[in-house]
Amino acid sequence: MSTERIETVIVGGGQAGLATGYHLARQGRPFVILDAGERVGDAWRGRWDSLRLFSPAKFDGLPGLPYPGSAWSFPTRDEFADYLQEYAAWAELPVRTGTAVRRVSFEDGRYTVETDGDQTYQAENVVIAAGYDRLPNLPTFAPELAASTTQIHAHDYRNPGQLQEGPVLVVGAGNSGADIALELAGTHEVFLSGPHPGQVPWRVERRPAHFFVPAISFLFRHLMTVRTPIGRKIRPKVLAHGSPLIRVKSADLKAAGVQRVARTTGVREGQPVLADGTTPNVANVVWCTGFRPDISWIDLPVFDTNGEPDQYRGVVDSQPGLYFIGRLFQYSMASSMIQGVGPDAEYLVRHLTARTPARPVSV
Protein backbone atom coordinates (compact mmCIF):
# COMPACT_ATOMS: atom_id res chain seq x y z
CA MET A 1 0.00 0.00 0.00
CA SER A 2 1.39 3.39 -1.00
CA THR A 3 0.93 6.66 0.87
CA GLU A 4 0.70 10.09 -0.72
CA ARG A 5 1.10 13.29 1.26
CA ILE A 6 -0.95 16.26 0.11
CA GLU A 7 -2.25 19.43 1.70
CA THR A 8 -5.99 18.78 1.27
CA VAL A 9 -8.18 15.79 0.45
CA ILE A 10 -11.75 16.43 -0.70
CA VAL A 11 -14.02 13.41 -0.25
CA GLY A 12 -16.69 13.51 -2.95
CA GLY A 13 -16.68 14.79 -6.52
CA GLY A 14 -20.22 16.11 -6.74
CA GLN A 15 -21.13 19.78 -7.00
CA ALA A 16 -19.93 20.60 -3.46
CA GLY A 17 -16.57 18.90 -3.88
CA LEU A 18 -15.98 20.41 -7.32
CA ALA A 19 -16.85 23.93 -6.12
CA THR A 20 -14.40 23.52 -3.24
CA GLY A 21 -11.76 22.27 -5.64
CA TYR A 22 -12.32 25.28 -7.92
CA HIS A 23 -11.60 27.74 -5.12
CA LEU A 24 -8.57 25.79 -3.90
CA ALA A 25 -7.20 25.70 -7.45
CA ARG A 26 -7.61 29.47 -7.75
CA GLN A 27 -5.44 29.81 -4.65
CA GLY A 28 -2.83 27.50 -6.14
CA ARG A 29 -3.17 25.02 -3.28
CA PRO A 30 -2.37 21.31 -3.71
CA PHE A 31 -5.35 18.99 -3.30
CA VAL A 32 -7.04 15.89 -4.62
CA ILE A 33 -10.73 15.01 -5.01
CA LEU A 34 -11.68 11.37 -4.35
CA ASP A 35 -14.96 10.07 -5.78
CA ALA A 36 -16.40 6.56 -5.67
CA GLY A 37 -18.13 6.83 -9.06
CA GLU A 38 -16.52 5.65 -12.24
CA ARG A 39 -17.27 9.05 -13.81
CA VAL A 40 -17.77 12.49 -12.34
CA GLY A 41 -21.53 12.93 -11.96
CA ASP A 42 -22.38 9.25 -11.44
CA ALA A 43 -24.17 10.00 -8.16
CA TRP A 44 -26.71 11.94 -10.25
CA ARG A 45 -26.88 9.30 -12.99
CA GLY A 46 -27.95 6.78 -10.35
CA ARG A 47 -31.11 8.68 -9.38
CA TRP A 48 -34.60 8.15 -10.82
CA ASP A 49 -34.90 8.21 -14.59
CA SER A 50 -37.24 11.17 -15.01
CA LEU A 51 -35.57 13.44 -12.46
CA ARG A 52 -35.22 17.09 -13.38
CA LEU A 53 -33.52 19.62 -11.16
CA PHE A 54 -35.85 21.53 -8.89
CA SER A 55 -34.21 24.85 -9.80
CA PRO A 56 -33.88 26.54 -13.23
CA ALA A 57 -30.62 26.21 -15.17
CA LYS A 58 -29.83 29.87 -14.45
CA PHE A 59 -29.12 28.85 -10.84
CA ASP A 60 -27.49 25.47 -11.56
CA GLY A 61 -24.00 26.56 -12.55
CA LEU A 62 -20.87 26.20 -10.44
CA PRO A 63 -18.27 28.95 -9.86
CA GLY A 64 -16.71 30.20 -13.07
CA LEU A 65 -18.82 28.22 -15.54
CA PRO A 66 -22.53 29.05 -15.96
CA TYR A 67 -24.81 26.16 -16.80
CA PRO A 68 -25.29 26.12 -20.61
CA GLY A 69 -28.61 26.22 -22.42
CA SER A 70 -31.91 27.92 -21.70
CA ALA A 71 -31.73 29.86 -18.44
CA TRP A 72 -35.27 28.96 -17.36
CA SER A 73 -35.34 25.27 -18.29
CA PHE A 74 -34.99 22.48 -15.72
CA PRO A 75 -31.99 20.26 -16.57
CA THR A 76 -32.45 16.50 -16.54
CA ARG A 77 -30.52 14.16 -14.30
CA ASP A 78 -28.12 13.13 -17.06
CA GLU A 79 -27.69 16.66 -18.40
CA PHE A 80 -26.54 17.91 -15.02
CA ALA A 81 -24.28 14.88 -14.51
CA ASP A 82 -22.63 15.61 -17.86
CA TYR A 83 -22.22 19.26 -16.86
CA LEU A 84 -20.36 18.21 -13.70
CA GLN A 85 -18.07 16.02 -15.78
CA GLU A 86 -17.42 18.90 -18.18
CA TYR A 87 -16.86 21.29 -15.27
CA ALA A 88 -14.17 19.07 -13.72
CA ALA A 89 -12.38 18.92 -17.07
CA TRP A 90 -12.78 22.67 -17.72
CA ALA A 91 -11.38 23.61 -14.32
CA GLU A 92 -8.65 20.94 -14.62
CA LEU A 93 -9.54 19.55 -11.22
CA PRO A 94 -7.57 16.53 -9.94
CA VAL A 95 -10.50 14.13 -9.52
CA ARG A 96 -9.64 10.49 -8.91
CA THR A 97 -12.73 8.47 -9.78
CA GLY A 98 -13.42 4.88 -8.78
CA THR A 99 -11.92 5.67 -5.38
CA ALA A 100 -14.16 5.04 -2.39
CA VAL A 101 -12.99 6.32 1.00
CA ARG A 102 -13.38 3.78 3.78
CA ARG A 103 -11.81 5.60 6.74
CA VAL A 104 -10.73 9.07 7.84
CA SER A 105 -8.67 9.36 11.03
CA PHE A 106 -6.30 11.80 12.72
CA GLU A 107 -3.00 11.08 14.41
CA ASP A 108 0.24 12.96 15.07
CA GLY A 109 -1.08 16.20 13.61
CA ARG A 110 -2.16 14.78 10.25
CA TYR A 111 -5.24 13.19 8.73
CA THR A 112 -5.08 9.73 7.20
CA VAL A 113 -7.55 8.95 4.43
CA GLU A 114 -7.78 5.26 3.57
CA THR A 115 -9.38 4.12 0.32
CA ASP A 116 -10.73 0.80 -0.89
CA GLY A 117 -7.71 0.43 -3.15
CA ASP A 118 -4.02 0.34 -2.31
CA GLN A 119 -3.69 4.12 -1.87
CA THR A 120 -3.63 6.02 1.42
CA TYR A 121 -3.42 9.80 1.75
CA GLN A 122 -1.99 11.92 4.55
CA ALA A 123 -3.28 15.48 4.63
CA GLU A 124 -3.41 18.62 6.72
CA ASN A 125 -7.05 19.18 5.76
CA VAL A 126 -9.99 16.96 4.86
CA VAL A 127 -13.21 18.27 3.31
CA ILE A 128 -16.21 15.93 3.58
CA ALA A 129 -18.28 16.77 0.51
CA ALA A 130 -20.15 13.50 -0.09
CA GLY A 131 -20.81 10.01 1.17
CA TYR A 132 -21.89 11.19 4.61
CA ASP A 133 -25.70 10.96 4.65
CA ARG A 134 -26.55 8.47 1.92
CA LEU A 135 -28.08 5.68 4.02
CA PRO A 136 -31.83 5.46 3.25
CA ASN A 137 -33.82 6.56 6.27
CA LEU A 138 -36.66 4.07 6.78
CA PRO A 139 -39.14 4.21 9.67
CA THR A 140 -38.80 1.43 12.21
CA PHE A 141 -42.22 0.06 11.27
CA ALA A 142 -41.40 -0.42 7.58
CA PRO A 143 -40.69 -4.17 8.02
CA GLU A 144 -44.23 -4.62 9.40
CA LEU A 145 -45.83 -3.94 6.02
CA ALA A 146 -47.43 -6.97 4.42
CA ALA A 147 -45.04 -9.12 2.40
CA SER A 148 -47.31 -8.61 -0.60
CA THR A 149 -46.70 -4.84 -0.48
CA THR A 150 -43.96 -3.55 -2.75
CA GLN A 151 -41.90 -0.99 -0.86
CA ILE A 152 -38.93 0.96 -2.13
CA HIS A 153 -36.92 3.96 -0.97
CA ALA A 154 -36.37 6.96 -3.23
CA HIS A 155 -32.67 6.03 -3.23
CA ASP A 156 -33.53 2.90 -5.23
CA TYR A 157 -36.53 4.19 -7.18
CA ARG A 158 -35.97 4.54 -10.93
CA ASN A 159 -39.37 4.42 -12.67
CA PRO A 160 -43.01 3.26 -12.26
CA GLY A 161 -42.15 -0.12 -13.76
CA GLN A 162 -40.62 -1.16 -10.43
CA LEU A 163 -44.04 -1.12 -8.76
CA GLN A 164 -46.92 -3.56 -9.03
CA GLU A 165 -50.44 -2.65 -10.06
CA GLY A 166 -52.57 -0.99 -7.42
CA PRO A 167 -52.51 2.16 -5.29
CA VAL A 168 -49.26 3.75 -4.14
CA LEU A 169 -48.54 5.57 -0.88
CA VAL A 170 -45.66 8.03 -1.25
CA VAL A 171 -44.39 8.85 2.23
CA GLY A 172 -42.65 12.22 2.42
CA ALA A 173 -44.01 15.32 0.71
CA GLY A 174 -40.83 17.26 -0.02
CA ASN A 175 -39.43 17.94 -3.49
CA SER A 176 -38.49 14.31 -4.16
CA GLY A 177 -41.78 12.95 -2.84
CA ALA A 178 -43.80 15.45 -4.87
CA ASP A 179 -41.81 14.71 -8.02
CA ILE A 180 -42.17 10.94 -7.71
CA ALA A 181 -45.86 11.18 -6.76
CA LEU A 182 -46.53 13.27 -9.85
CA GLU A 183 -44.80 10.74 -12.09
CA LEU A 184 -46.60 7.77 -10.54
CA ALA A 185 -49.98 9.47 -10.95
CA GLY A 186 -49.71 8.71 -14.66
CA THR A 187 -49.91 4.97 -14.00
CA HIS A 188 -51.26 4.48 -10.46
CA GLU A 189 -53.66 5.86 -7.90
CA VAL A 190 -51.38 7.86 -5.60
CA PHE A 191 -51.61 9.03 -1.99
CA LEU A 192 -49.01 11.56 -0.81
CA SER A 193 -48.38 11.44 2.93
CA GLY A 194 -46.67 14.02 5.10
CA PRO A 195 -46.69 17.68 6.11
CA HIS A 196 -46.60 20.21 3.30
CA PRO A 197 -43.12 21.83 3.27
CA GLY A 198 -44.44 25.02 1.69
CA GLN A 199 -43.69 26.15 -1.84
CA VAL A 200 -42.26 28.99 -3.89
CA PRO A 201 -45.49 30.73 -4.97
CA TRP A 202 -44.57 31.43 -8.60
CA ARG A 203 -43.96 29.31 -11.67
CA VAL A 204 -40.29 30.09 -11.76
CA GLU A 205 -39.96 29.08 -15.42
CA ARG A 206 -42.53 31.65 -16.57
CA ARG A 207 -41.60 35.20 -17.50
CA PRO A 208 -43.62 37.03 -14.77
CA ALA A 209 -41.55 35.23 -12.13
CA HIS A 210 -38.17 36.02 -13.68
CA PHE A 211 -37.93 39.18 -11.58
CA PHE A 212 -38.86 37.46 -8.32
CA VAL A 213 -36.74 34.31 -8.57
CA PRO A 214 -33.36 36.11 -8.25
CA ALA A 215 -34.78 37.87 -5.20
CA ILE A 216 -35.77 34.51 -3.70
CA SER A 217 -32.29 33.20 -4.44
CA PHE A 218 -30.83 36.19 -2.61
CA LEU A 219 -33.12 35.54 0.36
CA PHE A 220 -32.13 31.88 0.48
CA ARG A 221 -28.40 32.67 0.41
CA HIS A 222 -28.16 35.82 2.53
CA LEU A 223 -31.20 36.30 4.77
CA MET A 224 -32.27 32.76 5.62
CA THR A 225 -29.08 31.78 7.43
CA VAL A 226 -28.03 30.53 10.83
CA ARG A 227 -26.99 34.12 11.66
CA THR A 228 -30.45 35.68 11.25
CA PRO A 229 -33.55 35.37 13.45
CA ILE A 230 -35.71 34.24 10.52
CA GLY A 231 -33.10 31.70 9.46
CA ARG A 232 -32.85 30.23 12.95
CA LYS A 233 -36.64 30.09 13.14
CA ILE A 234 -37.20 28.17 9.91
CA ARG A 235 -34.12 25.94 10.06
CA PRO A 236 -35.70 23.25 12.31
CA LYS A 237 -38.67 22.98 9.93
CA VAL A 238 -36.38 22.66 6.91
CA LEU A 239 -34.29 20.00 8.65
CA ALA A 240 -37.45 18.07 9.53
CA HIS A 241 -39.41 18.40 6.29
CA GLY A 242 -37.00 19.58 3.59
CA SER A 243 -36.85 22.68 1.43
CA PRO A 244 -40.04 24.23 0.00
CA LEU A 245 -41.41 22.92 -3.29
CA ILE A 246 -39.94 24.79 -6.24
CA ARG A 247 -40.76 23.16 -9.59
CA VAL A 248 -43.69 20.87 -8.75
CA LYS A 249 -46.60 22.73 -7.14
CA SER A 250 -49.56 21.59 -5.06
CA ALA A 251 -51.79 22.50 -8.00
CA ASP A 252 -49.85 20.09 -10.24
CA LEU A 253 -50.37 17.26 -7.77
CA LYS A 254 -54.07 18.00 -7.44
CA ALA A 255 -54.56 18.21 -11.21
CA ALA A 256 -52.84 14.84 -11.63
CA GLY A 257 -55.17 13.23 -9.08
CA VAL A 258 -52.63 12.84 -6.29
CA GLN A 259 -54.50 12.64 -2.98
CA ARG A 260 -52.94 14.41 0.00
CA VAL A 261 -53.23 12.41 3.22
CA ALA A 262 -51.98 12.71 6.80
CA ARG A 263 -48.57 11.72 8.08
CA THR A 264 -47.80 7.98 8.18
CA THR A 265 -47.36 6.87 11.79
CA GLY A 266 -47.26 3.08 11.78
CA VAL A 267 -48.57 -0.20 10.42
CA ARG A 268 -51.69 -2.16 11.35
CA GLU A 269 -52.45 -5.59 9.95
CA GLY A 270 -49.86 -5.10 7.25
CA GLN A 271 -51.19 -1.74 6.02
CA PRO A 272 -49.85 1.77 6.74
CA VAL A 273 -51.64 3.81 9.40
CA LEU A 274 -52.01 7.57 9.09
CA ALA A 275 -52.02 10.18 11.85
CA ASP A 276 -55.79 10.58 11.50
CA GLY A 277 -56.31 6.87 12.17
CA THR A 278 -57.18 5.90 8.60
CA THR A 279 -55.56 2.93 6.88
CA PRO A 280 -55.29 3.31 3.10
CA ASN A 281 -55.35 0.01 1.26
CA VAL A 282 -52.25 0.24 -0.94
CA ALA A 283 -50.18 -2.21 -2.93
CA ASN A 284 -47.01 -0.11 -2.98
CA VAL A 285 -45.14 2.24 -0.66
CA VAL A 286 -42.40 4.61 -1.82
CA TRP A 287 -40.39 6.00 1.08
CA CYS A 288 -39.25 9.57 0.34
CA THR A 289 -38.10 9.91 3.92
CA GLY A 290 -34.61 11.21 3.37
CA PHE A 291 -31.30 9.81 4.48
CA ARG A 292 -29.49 9.24 7.74
CA PRO A 293 -25.83 9.82 8.48
CA ASP A 294 -23.25 7.12 7.91
CA ILE A 295 -20.44 8.22 10.17
CA SER A 296 -18.86 4.79 10.55
CA TRP A 297 -15.99 5.71 8.21
CA ILE A 298 -15.21 9.06 9.88
CA ASP A 299 -13.18 8.01 12.91
CA LEU A 300 -13.23 11.41 14.61
CA PRO A 301 -15.05 12.63 17.76
CA VAL A 302 -16.97 15.46 16.08
CA PHE A 303 -20.57 14.20 16.02
CA ASP A 304 -23.53 14.68 18.35
CA THR A 305 -25.94 11.91 19.36
CA ASN A 306 -27.88 12.39 16.12
CA GLY A 307 -24.79 11.92 13.98
CA GLU A 308 -24.58 15.61 13.09
CA PRO A 309 -21.14 17.26 13.00
CA ASP A 310 -20.38 20.05 15.44
CA GLN A 311 -19.64 22.70 12.82
CA TYR A 312 -20.30 26.30 11.88
CA ARG A 313 -20.33 27.16 8.19
CA GLY A 314 -18.59 23.86 7.57
CA VAL A 315 -15.72 24.55 9.96
CA VAL A 316 -15.17 22.10 12.83
CA ASP A 317 -13.41 24.15 15.50
CA SER A 318 -12.84 21.13 17.74
CA GLN A 319 -10.98 19.33 14.93
CA PRO A 320 -8.84 21.88 13.04
CA GLY A 321 -8.50 21.04 9.38
CA LEU A 322 -11.77 19.13 9.11
CA TYR A 323 -14.56 20.64 7.03
CA PHE A 324 -18.05 19.74 5.82
CA ILE A 325 -19.89 21.14 2.82
CA GLY A 326 -23.23 20.54 1.10
CA ARG A 327 -25.25 19.77 4.23
CA LEU A 328 -28.92 20.73 4.42
CA PHE A 329 -29.11 24.28 5.85
CA GLN A 330 -25.45 24.04 6.84
CA TYR A 331 -25.27 27.82 6.77
CA SER A 332 -28.19 29.00 4.66
CA MET A 333 -31.35 27.73 3.05
CA ALA A 334 -29.27 27.34 -0.13
CA SER A 335 -26.40 25.34 1.40
CA SER A 336 -27.56 21.99 0.02
CA MET A 337 -28.72 23.51 -3.27
CA ILE A 338 -26.48 23.82 -6.31
CA GLN A 339 -26.62 27.62 -6.13
CA GLY A 340 -25.43 27.54 -2.52
CA VAL A 341 -22.34 25.36 -2.71
CA GLY A 342 -20.22 27.99 -4.46
CA PRO A 343 -20.51 30.67 -1.75
CA ASP A 344 -20.14 28.07 1.01
CA ALA A 345 -17.04 26.65 -0.69
CA GLU A 346 -15.51 30.11 -1.05
CA TYR A 347 -15.94 30.76 2.69
CA LEU A 348 -14.57 27.33 3.59
CA VAL A 349 -11.49 27.76 1.40
CA ARG A 350 -10.78 31.20 2.87
CA HIS A 351 -10.75 29.61 6.31
CA LEU A 352 -8.66 26.66 5.15
CA THR A 353 -6.00 28.75 3.44
CA ALA A 354 -5.78 31.10 6.42
CA ARG A 355 -4.96 28.21 8.75
CA THR A 356 -2.65 26.41 6.32
CA PRO A 357 0.22 28.66 5.17
CA ALA A 358 1.23 28.10 1.57
CA ARG A 359 4.54 26.34 1.18
CA PRO A 360 7.19 28.11 -0.90
CA VAL A 361 7.67 26.67 -4.37
CA SER A 362 11.09 25.13 -4.93
CA VAL A 363 13.02 26.52 -7.91
C-alpha positions as CSV (number, residue, x, y, z in Angstrom):
1,M,0.0,0.0,0.0
2,S,1.4,3.4,-1.0
3,T,0.9,6.7,0.9
4,E,0.7,10.1,-0.7
5,R,1.1,13.3,1.3
6,I,-0.9,16.3,0.1
7,E,-2.3,19.4,1.7
8,T,-6.0,18.8,1.3
9,V,-8.2,15.8,0.4
10,I,-11.8,16.4,-0.7
11,V,-14.0,13.4,-0.3
12,G,-16.7,13.5,-2.9
13,G,-16.7,14.8,-6.5
14,G,-20.2,16.1,-6.7
15,Q,-21.1,19.8,-7.0
16,A,-19.9,20.6,-3.5
17,G,-16.6,18.9,-3.9
18,L,-16.0,20.4,-7.3
19,A,-16.8,23.9,-6.1
20,T,-14.4,23.5,-3.2
21,G,-11.8,22.3,-5.6
22,Y,-12.3,25.3,-7.9
23,H,-11.6,27.7,-5.1
24,L,-8.6,25.8,-3.9
25,A,-7.2,25.7,-7.5
26,R,-7.6,29.5,-7.8
27,Q,-5.4,29.8,-4.7
28,G,-2.8,27.5,-6.1
29,R,-3.2,25.0,-3.3
30,P,-2.4,21.3,-3.7
31,F,-5.4,19.0,-3.3
32,V,-7.0,15.9,-4.6
33,I,-10.7,15.0,-5.0
34,L,-11.7,11.4,-4.3
35,D,-15.0,10.1,-5.8
36,A,-16.4,6.6,-5.7
37,G,-18.1,6.8,-9.1
38,E,-16.5,5.7,-12.2
39,R,-17.3,9.0,-13.8
40,V,-17.8,12.5,-12.3
41,G,-21.5,12.9,-12.0
42,D,-22.4,9.3,-11.4
43,A,-24.2,10.0,-8.2
44,W,-26.7,11.9,-10.3
45,R,-26.9,9.3,-13.0
46,G,-28.0,6.8,-10.4
47,R,-31.1,8.7,-9.4
48,W,-34.6,8.1,-10.8
49,D,-34.9,8.2,-14.6
50,S,-37.2,11.2,-15.0
51,L,-35.6,13.4,-12.5
52,R,-35.2,17.1,-13.4
53,L,-33.5,19.6,-11.2
54,F,-35.8,21.5,-8.9
55,S,-34.2,24.9,-9.8
56,P,-33.9,26.5,-13.2
57,A,-30.6,26.2,-15.2
58,K,-29.8,29.9,-14.4
59,F,-29.1,28.8,-10.8
60,D,-27.5,25.5,-11.6
61,G,-24.0,26.6,-12.5
62,L,-20.9,26.2,-10.4
63,P,-18.3,28.9,-9.9
64,G,-16.7,30.2,-13.1
65,L,-18.8,28.2,-15.5
66,P,-22.5,29.0,-16.0
67,Y,-24.8,26.2,-16.8
68,P,-25.3,26.1,-20.6
69,G,-28.6,26.2,-22.4
70,S,-31.9,27.9,-21.7
71,A,-31.7,29.9,-18.4
72,W,-35.3,29.0,-17.4
73,S,-35.3,25.3,-18.3
74,F,-35.0,22.5,-15.7
75,P,-32.0,20.3,-16.6
76,T,-32.4,16.5,-16.5
77,R,-30.5,14.2,-14.3
78,D,-28.1,13.1,-17.1
79,E,-27.7,16.7,-18.4
80,F,-26.5,17.9,-15.0
81,A,-24.3,14.9,-14.5
82,D,-22.6,15.6,-17.9
83,Y,-22.2,19.3,-16.9
84,L,-20.4,18.2,-13.7
85,Q,-18.1,16.0,-15.8
86,E,-17.4,18.9,-18.2
87,Y,-16.9,21.3,-15.3
88,A,-14.2,19.1,-13.7
89,A,-12.4,18.9,-17.1
90,W,-12.8,22.7,-17.7
91,A,-11.4,23.6,-14.3
92,E,-8.7,20.9,-14.6
93,L,-9.5,19.5,-11.2
94,P,-7.6,16.5,-9.9
95,V,-10.5,14.1,-9.5
96,R,-9.6,10.5,-8.9
97,T,-12.7,8.5,-9.8
98,G,-13.4,4.9,-8.8
99,T,-11.9,5.7,-5.4
100,A,-14.2,5.0,-2.4
101,V,-13.0,6.3,1.0
102,R,-13.4,3.8,3.8
103,R,-11.8,5.6,6.7
104,V,-10.7,9.1,7.8
105,S,-8.7,9.4,11.0
106,F,-6.3,11.8,12.7
107,E,-3.0,11.1,14.4
108,D,0.2,13.0,15.1
109,G,-1.1,16.2,13.6
110,R,-2.2,14.8,10.2
111,Y,-5.2,13.2,8.7
112,T,-5.1,9.7,7.2
113,V,-7.6,8.9,4.4
114,E,-7.8,5.3,3.6
115,T,-9.4,4.1,0.3
116,D,-10.7,0.8,-0.9
117,G,-7.7,0.4,-3.1
118,D,-4.0,0.3,-2.3
119,Q,-3.7,4.1,-1.9
120,T,-3.6,6.0,1.4
121,Y,-3.4,9.8,1.8
122,Q,-2.0,11.9,4.5
123,A,-3.3,15.5,4.6
124,E,-3.4,18.6,6.7
125,N,-7.1,19.2,5.8
126,V,-10.0,17.0,4.9
127,V,-13.2,18.3,3.3
128,I,-16.2,15.9,3.6
129,A,-18.3,16.8,0.5
130,A,-20.2,13.5,-0.1
131,G,-20.8,10.0,1.2
132,Y,-21.9,11.2,4.6
133,D,-25.7,11.0,4.7
134,R,-26.6,8.5,1.9
135,L,-28.1,5.7,4.0
136,P,-31.8,5.5,3.3
137,N,-33.8,6.6,6.3
138,L,-36.7,4.1,6.8
139,P,-39.1,4.2,9.7
140,T,-38.8,1.4,12.2
141,F,-42.2,0.1,11.3
142,A,-41.4,-0.4,7.6
143,P,-40.7,-4.2,8.0
144,E,-44.2,-4.6,9.4
145,L,-45.8,-3.9,6.0
146,A,-47.4,-7.0,4.4
147,A,-45.0,-9.1,2.4
148,S,-47.3,-8.6,-0.6
149,T,-46.7,-4.8,-0.5
150,T,-44.0,-3.6,-2.7
151,Q,-41.9,-1.0,-0.9
152,I,-38.9,1.0,-2.1
153,H,-36.9,4.0,-1.0
154,A,-36.4,7.0,-3.2
155,H,-32.7,6.0,-3.2
156,D,-33.5,2.9,-5.2
157,Y,-36.5,4.2,-7.2
158,R,-36.0,4.5,-10.9
159,N,-39.4,4.4,-12.7
160,P,-43.0,3.3,-12.3
161,G,-42.2,-0.1,-13.8
162,Q,-40.6,-1.2,-10.4
163,L,-44.0,-1.1,-8.8
164,Q,-46.9,-3.6,-9.0
165,E,-50.4,-2.7,-10.1
166,G,-52.6,-1.0,-7.4
167,P,-52.5,2.2,-5.3
168,V,-49.3,3.8,-4.1
169,L,-48.5,5.6,-0.9
170,V,-45.7,8.0,-1.3
171,V,-44.4,8.8,2.2
172,G,-42.6,12.2,2.4
173,A,-44.0,15.3,0.7
174,G,-40.8,17.3,0.0
175,N,-39.4,17.9,-3.5
176,S,-38.5,14.3,-4.2
177,G,-41.8,13.0,-2.8
178,A,-43.8,15.4,-4.9
179,D,-41.8,14.7,-8.0
180,I,-42.2,10.9,-7.7
181,A,-45.9,11.2,-6.8
182,L,-46.5,13.3,-9.9
183,E,-44.8,10.7,-12.1
184,L,-46.6,7.8,-10.5
185,A,-50.0,9.5,-10.9
186,G,-49.7,8.7,-14.7
187,T,-49.9,5.0,-14.0
188,H,-51.3,4.5,-10.5
189,E,-53.7,5.9,-7.9
190,V,-51.4,7.9,-5.6
191,F,-51.6,9.0,-2.0
192,L,-49.0,11.6,-0.8
193,S,-48.4,11.4,2.9
194,G,-46.7,14.0,5.1
195,P,-46.7,17.7,6.1
196,H,-46.6,20.2,3.3
197,P,-43.1,21.8,3.3
198,G,-44.4,25.0,1.7
199,Q,-43.7,26.2,-1.8
200,V,-42.3,29.0,-3.9
201,P,-45.5,30.7,-5.0
202,W,-44.6,31.4,-8.6
203,R,-44.0,29.3,-11.7
204,V,-40.3,30.1,-11.8
205,E,-40.0,29.1,-15.4
206,R,-42.5,31.6,-16.6
207,R,-41.6,35.2,-17.5
208,P,-43.6,37.0,-14.8
209,A,-41.5,35.2,-12.1
210,H,-38.2,36.0,-13.7
211,F,-37.9,39.2,-11.6
212,F,-38.9,37.5,-8.3
213,V,-36.7,34.3,-8.6
214,P,-33.4,36.1,-8.2
215,A,-34.8,37.9,-5.2
216,I,-35.8,34.5,-3.7
217,S,-32.3,33.2,-4.4
218,F,-30.8,36.2,-2.6
219,L,-33.1,35.5,0.4
220,F,-32.1,31.9,0.5
221,R,-28.4,32.7,0.4
222,H,-28.2,35.8,2.5
223,L,-31.2,36.3,4.8
224,M,-32.3,32.8,5.6
225,T,-29.1,31.8,7.4
226,V,-28.0,30.5,10.8
227,R,-27.0,34.1,11.7
228,T,-30.5,35.7,11.3
229,P,-33.6,35.4,13.4
230,I,-35.7,34.2,10.5
231,G,-33.1,31.7,9.5
232,R,-32.8,30.2,12.9
233,K,-36.6,30.1,13.1
234,I,-37.2,28.2,9.9
235,R,-34.1,25.9,10.1
236,P,-35.7,23.3,12.3
237,K,-38.7,23.0,9.9
238,V,-36.4,22.7,6.9
239,L,-34.3,20.0,8.6
240,A,-37.5,18.1,9.5
241,H,-39.4,18.4,6.3
242,G,-37.0,19.6,3.6
243,S,-36.9,22.7,1.4
244,P,-40.0,24.2,0.0
245,L,-41.4,22.9,-3.3
246,I,-39.9,24.8,-6.2
247,R,-40.8,23.2,-9.6
248,V,-43.7,20.9,-8.7
249,K,-46.6,22.7,-7.1
250,S,-49.6,21.6,-5.1
251,A,-51.8,22.5,-8.0
252,D,-49.8,20.1,-10.2
253,L,-50.4,17.3,-7.8
254,K,-54.1,18.0,-7.4
255,A,-54.6,18.2,-11.2
256,A,-52.8,14.8,-11.6
257,G,-55.2,13.2,-9.1
258,V,-52.6,12.8,-6.3
259,Q,-54.5,12.6,-3.0
260,R,-52.9,14.4,0.0
261,V,-53.2,12.4,3.2
262,A,-52.0,12.7,6.8
263,R,-48.6,11.7,8.1
264,T,-47.8,8.0,8.2
265,T,-47.4,6.9,11.8
266,G,-47.3,3.1,11.8
267,V,-48.6,-0.2,10.4
268,R,-51.7,-2.2,11.4
269,E,-52.5,-5.6,9.9
270,G,-49.9,-5.1,7.3
271,Q,-51.2,-1.7,6.0
272,P,-49.8,1.8,6.7
273,V,-51.6,3.8,9.4
274,L,-52.0,7.6,9.1
275,A,-52.0,10.2,11.9
276,D,-55.8,10.6,11.5
277,G,-56.3,6.9,12.2
278,T,-57.2,5.9,8.6
279,T,-55.6,2.9,6.9
280,P,-55.3,3.3,3.1
281,N,-55.4,0.0,1.3
282,V,-52.3,0.2,-0.9
283,A,-50.2,-2.2,-2.9
284,N,-47.0,-0.1,-3.0
285,V,-45.1,2.2,-0.7
286,V,-42.4,4.6,-1.8
287,W,-40.4,6.0,1.1
288,C,-39.3,9.6,0.3
289,T,-38.1,9.9,3.9
290,G,-34.6,11.2,3.4
291,F,-31.3,9.8,4.5
292,R,-29.5,9.2,7.7
293,P,-25.8,9.8,8.5
294,D,-23.3,7.1,7.9
295,I,-20.4,8.2,10.2
296,S,-18.9,4.8,10.6
297,W,-16.0,5.7,8.2
298,I,-15.2,9.1,9.9
299,D,-13.2,8.0,12.9
300,L,-13.2,11.4,14.6
301,P,-15.1,12.6,17.8
302,V,-17.0,15.5,16.1
303,F,-20.6,14.2,16.0
304,D,-23.5,14.7,18.3
305,T,-25.9,11.9,19.4
306,N,-27.9,12.4,16.1
307,G,-24.8,11.9,14.0
308,E,-24.6,15.6,13.1
309,P,-21.1,17.3,13.0
310,D,-20.4,20.1,15.4
311,Q,-19.6,22.7,12.8
312,Y,-20.3,26.3,11.9
313,R,-20.3,27.2,8.2
314,G,-18.6,23.9,7.6
315,V,-15.7,24.6,10.0
316,V,-15.2,22.1,12.8
317,D,-13.4,24.2,15.5
318,S,-12.8,21.1,17.7
319,Q,-11.0,19.3,14.9
320,P,-8.8,21.9,13.0
321,G,-8.5,21.0,9.4
322,L,-11.8,19.1,9.1
323,Y,-14.6,20.6,7.0
324,F,-18.0,19.7,5.8
325,I,-19.9,21.1,2.8
326,G,-23.2,20.5,1.1
327,R,-25.2,19.8,4.2
328,L,-28.9,20.7,4.4
329,F,-29.1,24.3,5.8
330,Q,-25.5,24.0,6.8
331,Y,-25.3,27.8,6.8
332,S,-28.2,29.0,4.7
333,M,-31.4,27.7,3.0
334,A,-29.3,27.3,-0.1
335,S,-26.4,25.3,1.4
336,S,-27.6,22.0,0.0
337,M,-28.7,23.5,-3.3
338,I,-26.5,23.8,-6.3
339,Q,-26.6,27.6,-6.1
340,G,-25.4,27.5,-2.5
341,V,-22.3,25.4,-2.7
342,G,-20.2,28.0,-4.5
343,P,-20.5,30.7,-1.7
344,D,-20.1,28.1,1.0
345,A,-17.0,26.7,-0.7
346,E,-15.5,30.1,-1.0
347,Y,-15.9,30.8,2.7
348,L,-14.6,27.3,3.6
349,V,-11.5,27.8,1.4
350,R,-10.8,31.2,2.9
351,H,-10.7,29.6,6.3
352,L,-8.7,26.7,5.1
353,T,-6.0,28.8,3.4
354,A,-5.8,31.1,6.4
355,R,-5.0,28.2,8.8
356,T,-2.6,26.4,6.3
357,P,0.2,28.7,5.2
358,A,1.2,28.1,1.6
359,R,4.5,26.3,1.2
360,P,7.2,28.1,-0.9
361,V,7.7,26.7,-4.4
362,S,11.1,25.1,-4.9
363,V,13.0,26.5,-7.9
